Amino acid sequence: MRVTVNGSRVEISTNRKINLSNWSSSGKAKGYKSEIKEFNNYLDLLRSKIYDIRAQIIQRDENVTAQKIKNEFLGLSKRSKTVNEVFDYHNQRIKELVDQEYSNSTFKRYVTTQKHVNDFLIYRSHPSLFLLVNSLRLFFTLWFNN
């Protein structure tokens, strides 16, 4: 699928294939077989998602670019949280529930765990402020058990 904005274009794989003889210059597959109809419905769905993403970017009052649309479509524009941000959020939620669902000692253990993980990350020269949650599994597999 090709997305063009102000003359700038990007291509996004649809992860589908079709015989070239079934392709029309109108941007759809030609034919009446059920797999052709299914393919065209899938393309329509993708187009709809692209238009929705474009509308969301406009609604946020941001500059619309083909690359920005592609990144949002592929889920690349969302910023991952850091380990410390996740711990802070979690511990704040637990703190609010002390004496309701959790004891104060449970909260203190969570805070201690956060401190130990941060100390470990600093020891391994990966300050937790920059270690994204997405990269945790590999990092901990390689270093935490050693």
N, C-alpha and C positions, 0 to 999 in steps of 0.2 A: 504494500500500500504506500502510495506517495502522498506526502503532506506538503503543500506549498503555501507560504505566507510571504507576501510582498516580494515575490521572485526568488526567495530562498526556499530550498526544498530538502526534505529528508525522506528516507525510505524506512518503512517498518515492515518486518516480516509478518505475514499473516499465518505462517506455519501451515499453510495449505497449498496444494498443487493442483493444477488443472491442465489438461491438454491444450496446447496453444491453438489448435484448430477450433476449440470451444470458446475462445476468448473473443470478446467484442470490443471495438474501439470505444464504446460507451462506458467502459470500466466495469462491465459485468460479464458473466459467462452467458453464452447463448445456448438455448436448448430447453427442452421440456421435461427431461428426466428428473427423477426425484433428487439425485445427487447434485444436479445443476441448480435446482431450486434451493436446496440446502446450502450450497456454496454461496449463492447470491444473498440468501438471508443472513449468512454469517458476515458477508461483506457489508451489508446494510447495518448490522449490529456494530461492527467496527467503526463505520462512518459516524454512526450515532454517538458512540463513545468519544470520538475525536471532536465532534461538534460540542458535546457536553464539556469536555476539557477546555476547549476554546472559550466557551461561555463562562466557565469558572475563573479562568485567567482574567477575562475582561471584568468580571464581577469584583475581583480582587484589585482592580485598577492597576494591573501590571501590563507591561509591554508583551504583546503576543508575538512569539517567534515559532518557526517550525520546530526548532530544536527543543524549545520549552514544552511544546505539545507532545513531542516524541518522548521526552524524559518523563513527563507526567503519565503518559499512556503506559510506559514500561515500569513505572513505579520508582524511577531513579531520583525524583525530585524531593522525595520525603527524607528529611534528615533523621538519621538514626539517633537514638538516645545514647549517652555515655553510661558507663557502669555507675558512676557516682550519681548521675541524674536519676537513674532508676532506683538506686538505694535511697536517695533523699525522698523521692516520691513515696516509696513503700514505707519508709520509717515515719514519715509525716502522717500517713494514713493510719498506721499502727498506733502512733501517739494519740491521735484523736479518739481511738477506740479503747484506750487504757481505762480500766475499771468498768467497761461495758462488755467487751469481748476478749480483751487481753489483759494480762497483769503487767505491772510496771517492770517486773524482772524480765518478762518476755521482750518487752520493748528494749530494755538495756542490752539483752543478748543480740538483738538485731543491730543495734548501734555498734556493739563490739565486733560483730561480723563485718560490718561495713568498714570499720577501722582496719581489721586484719586484711581484708581484700585490698584496700587502698595501700596499706604498707607493702603487701606482696607486689602489687603493680608497680609501685615506685622502686622496690628492690630490683625488679626485673626491667627497670628503665622504661616502663610504659605508664606514665602518669594517667590515672583513671579519667582525668578530664578529657583525654584524647582517645581512649580506647572505646570504640563503639561496641554496643551490645552484639551487633552482627558478627564481630570477629572474636567473640568470647570463646566459643567452643574450641577452635583450633588453638588459641592462646593457652587456655587452661589445660588442654590435652597435652600440649608440648611442655609446659613449665610447672604447673601447680603440683603435679604428683612427684616431681624430682626433688 
